[in-house]
Amino acid sequence: MKEVIININGELKTLNVSLVFASRNPKTNQFSISLSYSEFEQQKWIRLFCDEEETDALISGIREGNLTDLRQYKAQEVI
């Protein structure tokens, strides 16, 4: 996978993503895409919030390297 650019709390980050998959919160029915990346030899996660209709296109675009600018999606670090 290629690098992607995300916006977390107004800070732009460039990540080299190693894993991408869709998830859904069963309580809120909110869809998101989870991105895994390494930073200082530690695995970290980012959640991008999106509509259900967007998930498949976003995942395939990220995996194929065709979609690199994800600044328009709300992102949250998963701790």
PyMOL Python script that loads the backbone (N, CA, C, O; Angstrom):
from pymol import cmd

cmd.read_pdbstr("""\
ATOM      1  N   MET A   1       0.829  -1.176   0.000  1.00  0.00           N
ATOM      2  CA  MET A   1       0.000   0.000   0.000  1.00  0.00           C
ATOM      3  C   MET A   1       0.881   1.249   0.000  1.00  0.00           C
ATOM      4  O   MET A   1       2.057   1.212   0.360  1.00  0.00           O
ATOM      5  N   LYS A   2       0.285   2.316  -0.404  1.00  0.00           N
ATOM      6  CA  LYS A   2       1.009   3.582  -0.521  1.00  0.00           C
ATOM      7  C   LYS A   2       0.757   4.461   0.698  1.00  0.00           C
ATOM      8  O   LYS A   2      -0.003   4.115   1.602  1.00  0.00           O
ATOM      9  N   GLU A   3       1.416   5.594   0.686  1.00  0.00           N
ATOM     10  CA  GLU A   3       1.210   6.579   1.742  1.00  0.00           C
ATOM     11  C   GLU A   3      -0.107   7.315   1.536  1.00  0.00           C
ATOM     12  O   GLU A   3      -0.550   7.529   0.407  1.00  0.00           O
ATOM     13  N   VAL A   4      -0.723   7.697   2.653  1.00  0.00           N
ATOM     14  CA  VAL A   4      -1.945   8.493   2.608  1.00  0.00           C
ATOM     15  C   VAL A   4      -1.761   9.709   3.500  1.00  0.00           C
ATOM     16  O   VAL A   4      -0.968   9.687   4.442  1.00  0.00           O
ATOM     17  N   ILE A   5      -2.496  10.766   3.197  1.00  0.00           N
ATOM     18  CA  ILE A   5      -2.471  11.987   3.990  1.00  0.00           C
ATOM     19  C   ILE A   5      -3.808  12.096   4.710  1.00  0.00           C
ATOM     20  O   ILE A   5      -4.865  12.011   4.085  1.00  0.00           O
ATOM     21  N   ILE A   6      -3.760  12.284   6.020  1.00  0.00           N
ATOM     22  CA  ILE A   6      -4.979  12.446   6.811  1.00  0.00           C
ATOM     23  C   ILE A   6      -4.860  13.708   7.662  1.00  0.00           C
ATOM     24  O   ILE A   6      -3.772  14.251   7.854  1.00  0.00           O
ATOM     25  N   ASN A   7      -5.997  14.155   8.159  1.00  0.00           N
ATOM     26  CA  ASN A   7      -6.061  15.328   9.017  1.00  0.00           C
ATOM     27  C   ASN A   7      -6.601  14.892  10.372  1.00  0.00           C
ATOM     28  O   ASN A   7      -7.751  14.470  10.489  1.00  0.00           O
ATOM     29  N   ILE A   8      -5.750  15.001  11.401  1.00  0.00           N
ATOM     30  CA  ILE A   8      -6.182  14.665  12.759  1.00  0.00           C
ATOM     31  C   ILE A   8      -6.084  15.928  13.598  1.00  0.00           C
ATOM     32  O   ILE A   8      -4.992  16.434  13.856  1.00  0.00           O
ATOM     33  N   ASN A   9      -7.222  16.424  14.016  1.00  0.00           N
ATOM     34  CA  ASN A   9      -7.280  17.630  14.861  1.00  0.00           C
ATOM     35  C   ASN A   9      -6.504  18.796  14.262  1.00  0.00           C
ATOM     36  O   ASN A   9      -5.788  19.503  14.971  1.00  0.00           O
ATOM     37  N   GLY A  10      -6.648  18.992  12.971  1.00  0.00           N
ATOM     38  CA  GLY A  10      -5.994  20.100  12.298  1.00  0.00           C
ATOM     39  C   GLY A  10      -4.542  19.868  11.925  1.00  0.00           C
ATOM     40  O   GLY A  10      -3.915  20.735  11.317  1.00  0.00           O
ATOM     41  N   GLU A  11      -3.999  18.717  12.277  1.00  0.00           N
ATOM     42  CA  GLU A  11      -2.613  18.372  11.955  1.00  0.00           C
ATOM     43  C   GLU A  11      -2.588  17.365  10.810  1.00  0.00           C
ATOM     44  O   GLU A  11      -3.215  16.308  10.888  1.00  0.00           O
ATOM     45  N   LEU A  12      -1.856  17.703   9.744  1.00  0.00           N
ATOM     46  CA  LEU A  12      -1.732  16.777   8.618  1.00  0.00           C
ATOM     47  C   LEU A  12      -0.666  15.742   8.926  1.00  0.00           C
ATOM     48  O   LEU A  12       0.428  16.073   9.382  1.00  0.00           O
ATOM     49  N   LYS A  13      -1.002  14.477   8.668  1.00  0.00           N
ATOM     50  CA  LYS A  13      -0.068  13.380   8.869  1.00  0.00           C
ATOM     51  C   LYS A  13       0.017  12.567   7.593  1.00  0.00           C
ATOM     52  O   LYS A  13      -0.991  12.346   6.923  1.00  0.00           O
ATOM     53  N   THR A  14       1.206  12.126   7.259  1.00  0.00           N
ATOM     54  CA  THR A  14       1.408  11.214   6.146  1.00  0.00           C
ATOM     55  C   THR A  14       1.748   9.856   6.730  1.00  0.00           C
ATOM     56  O   THR A  14       2.702   9.720   7.495  1.00  0.00           O
ATOM     57  N   LEU A  15       0.960   8.849   6.364  1.00  0.00           N
ATOM     58  CA  LEU A  15       1.114   7.509   6.923  1.00  0.00           C
ATOM     59  C   LEU A  15       1.393   6.499   5.829  1.00  0.00           C
ATOM     60  O   LEU A  15       0.848   6.598   4.730  1.00  0.00           O
ATOM     61  N   ASN A  16       2.231   5.537   6.126  1.00  0.00           N
ATOM     62  CA  ASN A  16       2.456   4.402   5.248  1.00  0.00           C
ATOM     63  C   ASN A  16       1.576   3.263   5.773  1.00  0.00           C
ATOM     64  O   ASN A  16       1.958   2.554   6.704  1.00  0.00           O
ATOM     65  N   VAL A  17       0.423   3.097   5.183  1.00  0.00           N
ATOM     66  CA  VAL A  17      -0.600   2.178   5.683  1.00  0.00           C
ATOM     67  C   VAL A  17      -0.228   0.733   5.350  1.00  0.00           C
ATOM     68  O   VAL A  17       0.194   0.430   4.234  1.00  0.00           O
ATOM     69  N   SER A  18      -0.392  -0.159   6.345  1.00  0.00           N
ATOM     70  CA  SER A  18      -0.085  -1.567   6.136  1.00  0.00           C
ATOM     71  C   SER A  18      -1.335  -2.452   6.106  1.00  0.00           C
ATOM     72  O   SER A  18      -1.288  -3.565   5.583  1.00  0.00           O
ATOM     73  N   LEU A  19      -2.451  -1.967   6.662  1.00  0.00           N
ATOM     74  CA  LEU A  19      -3.682  -2.751   6.715  1.00  0.00           C
ATOM     75  C   LEU A  19      -4.873  -1.804   6.670  1.00  0.00           C
ATOM     76  O   LEU A  19      -4.870  -0.757   7.317  1.00  0.00           O
ATOM     77  N   VAL A  20      -5.896  -2.182   5.897  1.00  0.00           N
ATOM     78  CA  VAL A  20      -7.116  -1.369   5.765  1.00  0.00           C
ATOM     79  C   VAL A  20      -8.324  -2.302   5.809  1.00  0.00           C
ATOM     80  O   VAL A  20      -8.360  -3.314   5.108  1.00  0.00           O
ATOM     81  N   PHE A  21      -9.313  -1.957   6.636  1.00  0.00           N
ATOM     82  CA  PHE A  21     -10.554  -2.733   6.641  1.00  0.00           C
ATOM     83  C   PHE A  21     -11.700  -1.873   7.158  1.00  0.00           C
ATOM     84  O   PHE A  21     -11.483  -0.863   7.827  1.00  0.00           O
ATOM     85  N   ALA A  22     -12.920  -2.287   6.838  1.00  0.00           N
ATOM     86  CA  ALA A  22     -14.120  -1.561   7.249  1.00  0.00           C
ATOM     87  C   ALA A  22     -14.625  -2.093   8.583  1.00  0.00           C
ATOM     88  O   ALA A  22     -14.430  -3.261   8.921  1.00  0.00           O
ATOM     89  N   SER A  23     -15.273  -1.216   9.327  1.00  0.00           N
ATOM     90  CA  SER A  23     -15.899  -1.628  10.578  1.00  0.00           C
ATOM     91  C   SER A  23     -17.151  -0.792  10.795  1.00  0.00           C
ATOM     92  O   SER A  23     -17.360   0.231  10.144  1.00  0.00           O
ATOM     93  N   ARG A  24     -17.980  -1.255  11.728  1.00  0.00           N
ATOM     94  CA  ARG A  24     -19.227  -0.554  12.037  1.00  0.00           C
ATOM     95  C   ARG A  24     -19.465  -0.641  13.531  1.00  0.00           C
ATOM     96  O   ARG A  24     -19.329  -1.708  14.128  1.00  0.00           O
ATOM     97  N   ASN A  25     -19.817   0.476  14.128  1.00  0.00           N
ATOM     98  CA  ASN A  25     -20.150   0.508  15.541  1.00  0.00           C
ATOM     99  C   ASN A  25     -21.592   0.004  15.684  1.00  0.00           C
ATOM    100  O   ASN A  25     -22.511   0.642  15.171  1.00  0.00           O
ATOM    101  N   PRO A  26     -21.809  -1.121  16.365  1.00  0.00           N
ATOM    102  CA  PRO A  26     -23.169  -1.671  16.463  1.00  0.00           C
ATOM    103  C   PRO A  26     -24.138  -0.799  17.246  1.00  0.00           C
ATOM    104  O   PRO A  26     -25.346  -0.871  17.018  1.00  0.00           O
ATOM    105  N   LYS A  27     -23.639   0.024  18.166  1.00  0.00           N
ATOM    106  CA  LYS A  27     -24.527   0.885  18.950  1.00  0.00           C
ATOM    107  C   LYS A  27     -25.021   2.078  18.152  1.00  0.00           C
ATOM    108  O   LYS A  27     -26.195   2.441  18.224  1.00  0.00           O
ATOM    109  N   THR A  28     -24.109   2.693  17.383  1.00  0.00           N
ATOM    110  CA  THR A  28     -24.469   3.911  16.650  1.00  0.00           C
ATOM    111  C   THR A  28     -24.715   3.660  15.167  1.00  0.00           C
ATOM    112  O   THR A  28     -25.239   4.528  14.468  1.00  0.00           O
ATOM    113  N   ASN A  29     -24.341   2.483  14.686  1.00  0.00           N
ATOM    114  CA  ASN A  29     -24.437   2.114  13.275  1.00  0.00           C
ATOM    115  C   ASN A  29     -23.540   3.000  12.397  1.00  0.00           C
ATOM    116  O   ASN A  29     -23.769   3.119  11.194  1.00  0.00           O
ATOM    117  N   GLN A  30     -22.519   3.621  13.005  1.00  0.00           N
ATOM    118  CA  GLN A  30     -21.557   4.476  12.296  1.00  0.00           C
ATOM    119  C   GLN A  30     -20.510   3.611  11.612  1.00  0.00           C
ATOM    120  O   GLN A  30     -19.899   2.746  12.241  1.00  0.00           O
ATOM    121  N   PHE A  31     -20.307   3.848  10.321  1.00  0.00           N
ATOM    122  CA  PHE A  31     -19.296   3.116   9.563  1.00  0.00           C
ATOM    123  C   PHE A  31     -17.972   3.855   9.617  1.00  0.00           C
ATOM    124  O   PHE A  31     -17.927   5.082   9.699  1.00  0.00           O
ATOM    125  N   SER A  32     -16.894   3.084   9.570  1.00  0.00           N
ATOM    126  CA  SER A  32     -15.564   3.676   9.549  1.00  0.00           C
ATOM    127  C   SER A  32     -14.603   2.716   8.848  1.00  0.00           C
ATOM    128  O   SER A  32     -14.912   1.550   8.602  1.00  0.00           O
ATOM    129  N   ILE A  33     -13.440   3.253   8.542  1.00  0.00           N
ATOM    130  CA  ILE A  33     -12.375   2.457   7.950  1.00  0.00           C
ATOM    131  C   ILE A  33     -11.201   2.531   8.903  1.00  0.00           C
ATOM    132  O   ILE A  33     -10.785   3.616   9.308  1.00  0.00           O
ATOM    133  N   SER A  34     -10.672   1.383   9.258  1.00  0.00           N
ATOM    134  CA  SER A  34      -9.520   1.324  10.153  1.00  0.00           C
ATOM    135  C   SER A  34      -8.255   1.191   9.324  1.00  0.00           C
ATOM    136  O   SER A  34      -8.176   0.368   8.412  1.00  0.00           O
ATOM    137  N   LEU A  35      -7.262   2.017   9.656  1.00  0.00           N
ATOM    138  CA  LEU A  35      -5.972   2.004   8.982  1.00  0.00           C
ATOM    139  C   LEU A  35      -4.900   1.668  10.002  1.00  0.00           C
ATOM    140  O   LEU A  35      -4.849   2.272  11.073  1.00  0.00           O
ATOM    141  N   SER A  36      -4.046   0.714   9.681  1.00  0.00           N
ATOM    142  CA  SER A  36      -2.929   0.368  10.546  1.00  0.00           C
ATOM    143  C   SER A  36      -1.641   0.875   9.909  1.00  0.00           C
ATOM    144  O   SER A  36      -1.458   0.796   8.694  1.00  0.00           O
ATOM    145  N   TYR A  37      -0.750   1.397  10.756  1.00  0.00           N
ATOM    146  CA  TYR A  37       0.551   1.865  10.293  1.00  0.00           C
ATOM    147  C   TYR A  37       1.553   1.701  11.425  1.00  0.00           C
ATOM    148  O   TYR A  37       1.161   1.516  12.578  1.00  0.00           O
ATOM    149  N   SER A  38       2.819   1.768  11.113  1.00  0.00           N
ATOM    150  CA  SER A  38       3.870   1.656  12.128  1.00  0.00           C
ATOM    151  C   SER A  38       4.543   3.003  12.326  1.00  0.00           C
ATOM    152  O   SER A  38       4.794   3.751  11.381  1.00  0.00           O
ATOM    153  N   GLU A  39       4.824   3.282  13.588  1.00  0.00           N
ATOM    154  CA  GLU A  39       5.542   4.499  13.933  1.00  0.00           C
ATOM    155  C   GLU A  39       6.523   4.136  15.045  1.00  0.00           C
ATOM    156  O   GLU A  39       6.123   3.701  16.124  1.00  0.00           O
ATOM    157  N   PHE A  40       7.803   4.321  14.769  1.00  0.00           N
ATOM    158  CA  PHE A  40       8.856   3.961  15.729  1.00  0.00           C
ATOM    159  C   PHE A  40       8.721   2.499  16.169  1.00  0.00           C
ATOM    160  O   PHE A  40       8.802   2.175  17.354  1.00  0.00           O
ATOM    161  N   GLU A  41       8.512   1.628  15.173  1.00  0.00           N
ATOM    162  CA  GLU A  41       8.396   0.179  15.371  1.00  0.00           C
ATOM    163  C   GLU A  41       7.218  -0.214  16.263  1.00  0.00           C
ATOM    164  O   GLU A  41       7.231  -1.279  16.881  1.00  0.00           O
ATOM    165  N   GLN A  42       6.211   0.638  16.327  1.00  0.00           N
ATOM    166  CA  GLN A  42       5.012   0.349  17.110  1.00  0.00           C
ATOM    167  C   GLN A  42       3.793   0.452  16.204  1.00  0.00           C
ATOM    168  O   GLN A  42       3.641   1.429  15.471  1.00  0.00           O
ATOM    169  N   GLN A  43       2.918  -0.560  16.252  1.00  0.00           N
ATOM    170  CA  GLN A  43       1.729  -0.549  15.422  1.00  0.00           C
ATOM    171  C   GLN A  43       0.700   0.401  16.008  1.00  0.00           C
ATOM    172  O   GLN A  43       0.397   0.358  17.200  1.00  0.00           O
ATOM    173  N   LYS A  44       0.162   1.273  15.136  1.00  0.00           N
ATOM    174  CA  LYS A  44      -0.857   2.236  15.553  1.00  0.00           C
ATOM    175  C   LYS A  44      -2.045   2.152  14.611  1.00  0.00           C
ATOM    176  O   LYS A  44      -1.951   1.600  13.515  1.00  0.00           O
ATOM    177  N   TRP A  45      -3.174   2.715  15.060  1.00  0.00           N
ATOM    178  CA  TRP A  45      -4.417   2.657  14.295  1.00  0.00           C
ATOM    179  C   TRP A  45      -5.047   4.032  14.184  1.00  0.00           C
ATOM    180  O   TRP A  45      -4.988   4.850  15.102  1.00  0.00           O
ATOM    181  N   ILE A  46      -5.654   4.259  13.022  1.00  0.00           N
ATOM    182  CA  ILE A  46      -6.448   5.454  12.749  1.00  0.00           C
ATOM    183  C   ILE A  46      -7.811   4.991  12.256  1.00  0.00           C
ATOM    184  O   ILE A  46      -7.907   4.028  11.495  1.00  0.00           O
ATOM    185  N   ARG A  47      -8.856   5.672  12.688  1.00  0.00           N
ATOM    186  CA  ARG A  47     -10.208   5.379  12.208  1.00  0.00           C
ATOM    187  C   ARG A  47     -10.682   6.565  11.379  1.00  0.00           C
ATOM    188  O   ARG A  47     -10.670   7.704  11.844  1.00  0.00           O
ATOM    189  N   LEU A  48     -11.102   6.286  10.144  1.00  0.00           N
ATOM    190  CA  LEU A  48     -11.686   7.310   9.268  1.00  0.00           C
ATOM    191  C   LEU A  48     -13.185   7.084   9.220  1.00  0.00           C
ATOM    192  O   LEU A  48     -13.638   5.978   8.928  1.00  0.00           O
ATOM    193  N   PHE A  49     -13.948   8.111   9.502  1.00  0.00           N
ATOM    194  CA  PHE A  49     -15.399   7.983   9.487  1.00  0.00           C
ATOM    195  C   PHE A  49     -15.938   8.318   8.101  1.00  0.00           C
ATOM    196  O   PHE A  49     -15.533   9.302   7.481  1.00  0.00           O
ATOM    197  N   CYS A  50     -16.860   7.480   7.626  1.00  0.00           N
ATOM    198  CA  CYS A  50     -17.407   7.651   6.280  1.00  0.00           C
ATOM    199  C   CYS A  50     -18.813   7.071   6.227  1.00  0.00           C
ATOM    200  O   CYS A  50     -19.280   6.451   7.182  1.00  0.00           O
ATOM    201  N   ASP A  51     -19.474   7.278   5.107  1.00  0.00           N
ATOM    202  CA  ASP A  51     -20.793   6.688   4.880  1.00  0.00           C
ATOM    203  C   ASP A  51     -20.629   5.247   4.424  1.00  0.00           C
ATOM    204  O   ASP A  51     -19.601   4.882   3.852  1.00  0.00           O
ATOM    205  N   GLU A  52     -21.631   4.440   4.676  1.00  0.00           N
ATOM    206  CA  GLU A  52     -21.591   3.029   4.293  1.00  0.00           C
ATOM    207  C   GLU A  52     -21.319   2.866   2.798  1.00  0.00           C
ATOM    208  O   GLU A  52     -20.589   1.963   2.390  1.00  0.00           O
ATOM    209  N   GLU A  53     -21.908   3.740   1.990  1.00  0.00           N
ATOM    210  CA  GLU A  53     -21.772   3.639   0.536  1.00  0.00           C
ATOM    211  C   GLU A  53     -20.336   3.890   0.069  1.00  0.00           C
ATOM    212  O   GLU A  53     -19.952   3.445  -1.013  1.00  0.00           O
ATOM    213  N   GLU A  54     -19.557   4.585   0.860  1.00  0.00           N
ATOM    214  CA  GLU A  54     -18.188   4.945   0.482  1.00  0.00           C
ATOM    215  C   GLU A  54     -17.149   3.893   0.854  1.00  0.00           C
ATOM    216  O   GLU A  54     -16.048   3.904   0.302  1.00  0.00           O
ATOM    217  N   THR A  55     -17.468   2.990   1.770  1.00  0.00           N
ATOM    218  CA  THR A  55     -16.444   2.115   2.344  1.00  0.00           C
ATOM    219  C   THR A  55     -15.713   1.272   1.312  1.00  0.00           C
ATOM    220  O   THR A  55     -14.482   1.238   1.316  1.00  0.00           O
ATOM    221  N   ASP A  56     -16.426   0.597   0.438  1.00  0.00           N
ATOM    222  CA  ASP A  56     -15.762  -0.276  -0.537  1.00  0.00           C
ATOM    223  C   ASP A  56     -14.834   0.492  -1.465  1.00  0.00           C
ATOM    224  O   ASP A  56     -13.716   0.052  -1.731  1.00  0.00           O
ATOM    225  N   ALA A  57     -15.288   1.630  -1.957  1.00  0.00           N
ATOM    226  CA  ALA A  57     -14.464   2.429  -2.862  1.00  0.00           C
ATOM    227  C   ALA A  57     -13.240   2.990  -2.140  1.00  0.00           C
ATOM    228  O   ALA A  57     -12.147   3.018  -2.706  1.00  0.00           O
ATOM    229  N   LEU A  58     -13.414   3.430  -0.910  1.00  0.00           N
ATOM    230  CA  LEU A  58     -12.287   3.954  -0.149  1.00  0.00           C
ATOM    231  C   LEU A  58     -11.250   2.864   0.131  1.00  0.00           C
ATOM    232  O   LEU A  58     -10.052   3.081  -0.054  1.00  0.00           O
ATOM    233  N   ILE A  59     -11.706   1.714   0.569  1.00  0.00           N
ATOM    234  CA  ILE A  59     -10.779   0.618   0.876  1.00  0.00           C
ATOM    235  C   ILE A  59     -10.000   0.201  -0.358  1.00  0.00           C
ATOM    236  O   ILE A  59      -8.777   0.079  -0.301  1.00  0.00           O
ATOM    237  N   SER A  60     -10.683  -0.019  -1.469  1.00  0.00           N
ATOM    238  CA  SER A  60      -9.961  -0.444  -2.675  1.00  0.00           C
ATOM    239  C   SER A  60      -9.049   0.663  -3.186  1.00  0.00           C
ATOM    240  O   SER A  60      -7.951   0.374  -3.662  1.00  0.00           O
ATOM    241  N   GLY A  61      -9.470   1.918  -3.100  1.00  0.00           N
ATOM    242  CA  GLY A  61      -8.627   3.027  -3.534  1.00  0.00           C
ATOM    243  C   GLY A  61      -7.355   3.142  -2.709  1.00  0.00           C
ATOM    244  O   GLY A  61      -6.282   3.400  -3.254  1.00  0.00           O
ATOM    245  N   ILE A  62      -7.467   2.952  -1.394  1.00  0.00           N
ATOM    246  CA  ILE A  62      -6.297   3.012  -0.516  1.00  0.00           C
ATOM    247  C   ILE A  62      -5.378   1.821  -0.795  1.00  0.00           C
ATOM    248  O   ILE A  62      -4.164   1.985  -0.925  1.00  0.00           O
ATOM    249  N   ARG A  63      -5.956   0.634  -0.886  1.00  0.00           N
ATOM    250  CA  ARG A  63      -5.148  -0.577  -1.121  1.00  0.00           C
ATOM    251  C   ARG A  63      -4.404  -0.528  -2.451  1.00  0.00           C
ATOM    252  O   ARG A  63      -3.264  -0.983  -2.541  1.00  0.00           O
ATOM    253  N   GLU A  64      -5.037   0.015  -3.476  1.00  0.00           N
ATOM    254  CA  GLU A  64      -4.424   0.077  -4.800  1.00  0.00           C
ATOM    255  C   GLU A  64      -3.511   1.281  -4.973  1.00  0.00           C
ATOM    256  O   GLU A  64      -2.803   1.383  -5.975  1.00  0.00           O
ATOM    257  N   GLY A  65      -3.519   2.195  -4.006  1.00  0.00           N
ATOM    258  CA  GLY A  65      -2.676   3.377  -4.083  1.00  0.00           C
ATOM    259  C   GLY A  65      -3.256   4.481  -4.945  1.00  0.00           C
ATOM    260  O   GLY A  65      -2.558   5.450  -5.244  1.00  0.00           O
ATOM    261  N   ASN A  66      -4.511   4.368  -5.355  1.00  0.00           N
ATOM    262  CA  ASN A  66      -5.159   5.384  -6.177  1.00  0.00           C
ATOM    263  C   ASN A  66      -5.736   6.528  -5.354  1.00  0.00           C
ATOM    264  O   ASN A  66      -6.007   7.602  -5.890  1.00  0.00           O
ATOM    265  N   LEU A  67      -5.922   6.309  -4.074  1.00  0.00           N
ATOM    266  CA  LEU A  67      -6.510   7.308  -3.191  1.00  0.00           C
ATOM    267  C   LEU A  67      -5.508   7.598  -2.083  1.00  0.00           C
ATOM    268  O   LEU A  67      -5.267   6.750  -1.223  1.00  0.00           O
ATOM    269  N   THR A  68      -4.925   8.790  -2.100  1.00  0.00           N
ATOM    270  CA  THR A  68      -3.897   9.117  -1.114  1.00  0.00           C
ATOM    271  C   THR A  68      -4.267  10.310  -0.237  1.00  0.00           C
ATOM    272  O   THR A  68      -3.732  10.440   0.865  1.00  0.00           O
ATOM    273  N   ASP A  69      -5.154  11.173  -0.686  1.00  0.00           N
ATOM    274  CA  ASP A  69      -5.532  12.355   0.075  1.00  0.00           C
ATOM    275  C   ASP A  69      -6.861  12.098   0.788  1.00  0.00           C
ATOM    276  O   ASP A  69      -7.923  12.117   0.165  1.00  0.00           O
ATOM    277  N   LEU A  70      -6.790  11.859   2.089  1.00  0.00           N
ATOM    278  CA  LEU A  70      -7.985  11.543   2.877  1.00  0.00           C
ATOM    279  C   LEU A  70      -8.316  12.652   3.873  1.00  0.00           C
ATOM    280  O   LEU A  70      -8.978  12.411   4.883  1.00  0.00           O
ATOM    281  N   ARG A  71      -7.854  13.864   3.582  1.00  0.00           N
ATOM    282  CA  ARG A  71      -8.044  14.992   4.510  1.00  0.00           C
ATOM    283  C   ARG A  71      -9.499  15.359   4.727  1.00  0.00           C
ATOM    284  O   ARG A  71      -9.827  15.936   5.764  1.00  0.00           O
ATOM    285  N   GLN A  72     -10.387  15.048   3.790  1.00  0.00           N
ATOM    286  CA  GLN A  72     -11.782  15.468   3.930  1.00  0.00           C
ATOM    287  C   GLN A  72     -12.576  14.572   4.882  1.00  0.00           C
ATOM    288  O   GLN A  72     -13.713  14.893   5.226  1.00  0.00           O
ATOM    289  N   TYR A  73     -11.983  13.446   5.312  1.00  0.00           N
ATOM    290  CA  TYR A  73     -12.678  12.534   6.225  1.00  0.00           C
ATOM    291  C   TYR A  73     -12.252  12.791   7.659  1.00  0.00           C
ATOM    292  O   TYR A  73     -11.078  13.036   7.940  1.00  0.00           O
ATOM    293  N   LYS A  74     -13.213  12.733   8.554  1.00  0.00           N
ATOM    294  CA  LYS A  74     -12.900  12.880   9.968  1.00  0.00           C
ATOM    295  C   LYS A  74     -12.057  11.682  10.396  1.00  0.00           C
ATOM    296  O   LYS A  74     -12.427  10.537  10.136  1.00  0.00           O
ATOM    297  N   ALA A  75     -10.936  11.940  11.047  1.00  0.00           N
ATOM    298  CA  ALA A  75     -10.041  10.880  11.478  1.00  0.00           C
ATOM    299  C   ALA A  75      -9.852  10.927  12.992  1.00  0.00           C
ATOM    300  O   ALA A  75      -9.876  11.992  13.610  1.00  0.00           O
ATOM    301  N   GLN A  76      -9.664   9.748  13.568  1.00  0.00           N
ATOM    302  CA  GLN A  76      -9.474   9.647  15.012  1.00  0.00           C
ATOM    303  C   GLN A  76      -8.407   8.594  15.289  1.00  0.00           C
ATOM    304  O   GLN A  76      -8.452   7.493  14.740  1.00  0.00           O
ATOM    305  N   GLU A  77      -7.457   8.937  16.138  1.00  0.00           N
ATOM    306  CA  GLU A  77      -6.461   7.951  16.551  1.00  0.00           C
ATOM    307  C   GLU A  77      -7.113   6.986  17.524  1.00  0.00           C
ATOM    308  O   GLU A  77      -7.873   7.396  18.401  1.00  0.00           O
ATOM    309  N   VAL A  78      -6.816   5.704  17.369  1.00  0.00           N
ATOM    310  CA  VAL A  78      -7.357   4.688  18.250  1.00  0.00           C
ATOM    311  C   VAL A  78      -6.282   4.341  19.276  1.00  0.00           C
ATOM    312  O   VAL A  78      -5.177   3.932  18.918  1.00  0.00           O
ATOM    313  N   ILE A  79      -6.608   4.504  20.525  1.00  0.00           N
ATOM    314  CA  ILE A  79      -5.623   4.278  21.583  1.00  0.00           C
ATOM    315  C   ILE A  79      -5.893   2.950  22.265  1.00  0.00           C
ATOM    316  O   ILE A  79      -5.172   2.573  23.189  1.00  0.00           O
TER     317      ILE A  79
END
""", "prot")
cmd.dss("prot")
cmd.show_as("cartoon", "prot")
cmd.util.cbc("prot")
cmd.orient("prot")
